[in-house]
């Protein structure tokens, strides 16, 4: 999976996980499944592809750190955009 696409997928997963923090039990489980499926559909990937890519990246700690730095930068961009509705597309 291209790095740029992986960054987008992981940023969306990070945001979904943050949204799930307030939920508990079965509600959290079902919402988690729905969020993840929607993320995979939006990006045209599946869970196996994401997991295999992450497994490969785990073997390269320096690249993994760089990847997560990019993910966090993307999350910050999305959060800033969400706070400024007048700048939405």
ChimeraX attribute file (.defattr): number of C-alpha atoms within 10 A of each C-alpha:
attribute: neighborCount
match mode: 1-to-1
recipient: residues
	/A:1	11
	/A:2	7
	/A:3	11
	/A:4	11
	/A:5	13
	/A:6	19
	/A:7	20
	/A:8	17
	/A:9	20
	/A:10	21
	/A:11	22
	/A:12	22
	/A:13	19
	/A:14	15
	/A:15	14
	/A:16	17
	/A:17	15
	/A:18	10
	/A:19	14
	/A:20	16
	/A:21	9
	/A:22	8
	/A:23	12
	/A:24	10
	/A:25	7
	/A:26	9
	/A:27	10
	/A:28	16
	/A:29	13
	/A:30	10
	/A:31	16
	/A:32	18
	/A:33	11
	/A:34	12
	/A:35	19
	/A:36	18
	/A:37	14
	/A:38	13
	/A:39	21
	/A:40	17
	/A:41	11
	/A:42	10
	/A:43	13
	/A:44	10
	/A:45	16
	/A:46	13
	/A:47	12
	/A:48	9
	/A:49	12
	/A:50	15
	/A:51	11
	/A:52	12
	/A:53	15
	/A:54	16
	/A:55	11
	/A:56	10
	/A:57	15
	/A:58	13
	/A:59	10
	/A:60	11
	/A:61	10
	/A:62	10
	/A:63	12
	/A:64	15
	/A:65	13
	/A:66	10
	/A:67	18
	/A:68	14
	/A:69	13
	/A:70	19
	/A:71	22
	/A:72	15
	/A:73	14
	/A:74	17
	/A:75	20
	/A:76	13
	/A:77	12
	/A:78	14
	/A:79	12
	/A:80	12
	/A:81	14
	/A:82	12
	/A:83	11
	/A:84	9
	/A:85	9
	/A:86	8
	/A:87	9
	/A:88	8
	/A:89	5
